[in-house]
Amino acid sequence: MAWAARAPVVKSLDRVDVLEAAQPDAIRVFRHYFPTDTTSDPDGTVAAILAALAGYRHPGLYVEVWNEAHPTLAQQKRAVALLHAAGLKAAGPSWGTGDYTQADWDTAVSAGWNALAVHAYWGNQGFTQWHALRFASYWKPGHPPVIVSECGRDNVEGGAAGWQKSGLSADAYLAELIAYGNILGGLPYVLGATVFTSGPTNDWQAFSTDSFSDKIPGGVPPATGGTMQDLYPGATWIGSPNFGFPTGSHGRGGSPPVLAIVCHIAEGTLDGTDTTFLDPNNNGNPVSAHFCVGEDGTVHQYVRMNDAAWGNGVVEAGNTMPASWPAGVDPNVYTVSVEHAGMSGRPLTEVQYQASLKLQRWILTQTGLTPTVDTVVGHYRIAPISRAGCPGPAFPWRRLLADLQPQTTPTKADSDFVVYAPKTGTWREVAVNLKGVCDDALNTGRKLRDLAEQAVQAWGNR
């Protein structure tokens, strides 16, 4: 129930109370349990579903009619029509993972479903186009949106029935779920997904995620109650399990206020950074940053601003950390980490630079910091041995620090004209002064031309 209260998509098997516990804007999926196939009787099927719902309605409610069945087009249309007549949205046909073809898909598209519900499981081969991502091969613009109404580890492609039977640790399975969620997050036609955690009988315990359900990202994360805004409005929330002291704890542990932004180079792509930061093991070295800026300007956020990321904790000999930073305190608790996709020694792309500049301006506003060489620093200043090239010699330090300075109102103190629109005054003043500058330049040009002509005449015979 705690998971239902914060999940963006909640599915329930005959339990309306679970749907009632969901947050107001969550998508709700309801399915009634039938012990046998009922596709031949859509009228009876829908009548039983309506009785089980007992009058429950919600704008975000979708009714999943069947479970891993293959109803005909006529059966699908009849069930959809009956649900629409009852004021309900219909989701289906809910095929089994990998158990549908292009023809099946096209039939369902024409049946009138409000959302195409699919089950998407995976095994030891990962998120393949045959199972976990089969729907992505078929969906086209104009088709209904997709709800992945069940997903997770199952006995497909070398896997076992449930993650606990697949030899996975809870952390490893959590990382898989997060990675799959991030893939779906990049597909705008997918409304959301629900991980399968239990069934109508007691022999489904190998699927249970109860021990770590609180760690599964659920859309926008809850606020931490800190002094800063948790989420950057221009970022896509990814959510890393690697944060906090102790792990997973919110807040910065009563540490000093944020003292600096630490810039990094990822030595790889944005997707690769996602993979690294989503791995709770990472070969024994779990890491994270608050943000990563892709070369196309995309910004991903992994850790809330009010929480401590794991990117700056190793302090090495010869460091040039500012004297204002507290000695003996892990820098992670008083810094904000910004990764940049790319390689050390390679310049940022212009769109990447502009996205990072915008992000860092926002961070400075949140933290109240003034941009200086001691408040916007490179990772190399903390770890000069192992991170000497982070963010590297091509990083635009001079430009960045200049661009981060607060913009001031232009004055005429040092010139006779205004070069851009002042915060006070009028555009006419700007135009008049600019005209004067142009006139002066024109007069100067004429004088230079006259001098040049005199020079030609004087030196013409020499």
ABEGO torsion letter per residue (X at the ends): XAAAAABABBBBBGBAAAAAABBAABBBBBBBBBABBAAABAAAAAAAAAAAAGGBBBAABBBBABBGBBBBAAAAAAAAAAAAAAGBBBBOAGBBBGABBAAAAAAAAAAGBABBBBBBBBBAAEBBAABAAAAAAABBBGBBBBBBABBEBBBBGGBBBEAAAAGBBAAAAAAAAAAAAAAAAABAABAEBBBBABBABAAAAAABAAAAAAABBBEBBBBAGBABBABBAABBBAEBABBEOBBGBBEAGGBBBBABBBBBBAGEBAAAAAAAAABAAGGGBBBBBABBBBAAGBBBBABBAABBBBAAABBBBGBABBAABBBGBBAAAABBBBBBBEBBGBBBBAAAAAAAAAAAAAAAAAAGBBBBAAABBBAAAABAAAAAAOAEAABBAAAAAAAABBBBBBBAAABABBABBBABEBAAAAAAAAAAAAAAAAAAAAAAAAAAAAAAAAAAAX
